[in-house]
């Protein structure tokens, strides 16, 4: 990696400034697919900080539908008023309830600190954690730029990869920046958040950080186990509220979730505090990500200095990510921002997490970092196939996630079809009428919607989630712009799949496969996810008896009770080992069913020779590479046990055994 001279002043500026880089796809017109991937840009045109997303501006304005009884996600009535100041004691109340201000120094990671801060504040407000919660910002930064296939394999073809050997930007992706959309997309895929102790920011920065510390991490990265296996919560909902038009709703969100995330341009260098940010009336400026944690409608305009004095009173209380220290930058841990701040973006981002949502599996095909808006189709479907797992007898489909980031007030109907006869025809299965769910969204965003009734799914079967909306609204995943260096070598790749045969749209009298859009260079799949809970067998398998066969061959027989998840799994087998001999495998498909006391059990036979009569036979079920309990026995043990009960068996049998 090429490095530059380390200058504290340069890094102080670098961690808050950014260049507006278009990353979200243009809306897709009717009859088209999503746009082709953008050409990679030369990486030196990007500096660190916040990378502007189209979703940060032109945020749809929510207006309650008079035809629908008023409701919001926060328990407020339509005419309920919001207090003029919150919290009552300002910063002191924040410090008493929430963690101390984090410090991103010296990297361009403000977007991860604000996003993770939203998770921490929400989980505290939920009562799942207290102020000692500490989640990892570094985990989010790493996996946003270096993704892994999800545990169910649905995101195959979607990947991000950063090549440190090709970058000339100091500290690579840690100074490239990011945004709330990237954070929402990756965490919505159940990649994080994880504990700070698992992936500490001190790996790259701390009070005693060095350039070599950062370089070491960038060259080694993280072990794959940290991607999906150590998450502390799931991001269930993401709301995008227009802070300039729906300010009262933003205030409700702050009270409910603890904070919202915003972006603005921070150009007031040299001052010991900030009351109003840079006096720049131009929009679409990338900059700095922070959290809004309160407000004061009566905060005097006279508190702002001449030259940037607003016309009216009122300000947002802002929480920064530069630590609680002192100095020209670092005393800005909290500050007031006028409601009239010019560079404040339109969107207030709300992240709603759950530490215990009751879901075990996330069926998804949209593993990218960006979304595109389609305007042609109102009826869409994603098709998924359940896995066969040892110890899991079935799954219950409990909720569906819909990404609708371009519109508010969208009416939807969700239908579930199970046991599809043809995976290319989403309605070819059994419609689960009791699960059909209808509703209306409020703000633009991503919604986790519990089904009216859970649907039981058998292992290894296909099902579909069919969604109908009153206006074209469901998002399609899209790729973000990648980077190349001046030698045209790839620095960051960010791809999304286009042919996973899982997403369909309704066209005419049927559902058509999404890659057949009348548009070339189609990239992406519908952002519809399905969440299931495992039904776990108490005993994955059970040994109920053993026997000996003495005919032409000598067989040691094991009789097993098997749950449905193993009986239906063609990859399951019984593995026998005699001393150190080569394992002998009997597929579950080759086991002999035997009825006993009205129950079907399965006989697995291991052939033996005369020299192995006294040898121990080890047996274990193996399902998808995972071994179950080990059972041991020998012919000699069997014979000894039978002879000890000689009065219970015919004389001919006793003679044969002897």
Secondary structure, DSSP 8 states (H G I E B T S, - for coil): -------HHHHHHHTT-------S---B-TT---------EEGGG--SSB---GGGSS-------TTS----TT---TT----SEESTTTHHHHHHHS----B-TTSS-HHHHHHHHHHHHHHHHHTS--TT--B-HHHHHHHHHS----TTSTTTT-EEEE-GGG--STTTHHHH-B-HHHHHHHHHTT----BTTTS-GGGT-STT--HHHHHHHHHH---THHHHSS-S-EEEEEEEEETTTSHHHHHHHHHHHS-EEEEE----TT-S--SS-----------EEEEEEEEETT--GGGS-TTS--SS--EEEEE-SB-S--STTTT-SEEEEETT-TT--SEEEEEEEES--S--EEE-S--SSEEEEB-S-SEEEEEEE----TTEEEEEEEEEEEEE-S-SS-EEEEEEEES-S-TT-TTSSEE-GGG-EEEE--SEEEEEEEEEEEEEEETT-EEEEEEEESSS--EEEE----EE-TT--EEEEEE--S--S-EEEEETTEEEEGGGSSSSS----B-EEEEEEEEE-SSSEEEEEEEEEESSSEEEEEEEEE-HHHHT-TT-EEEEEETTS--EEEEGGGSEEEEETTEEEEEEEEEE-GGGTTS-EEEEEEETTEEEEEEEE-HHHHHHHHHTTGGGS-HHHHHHH-
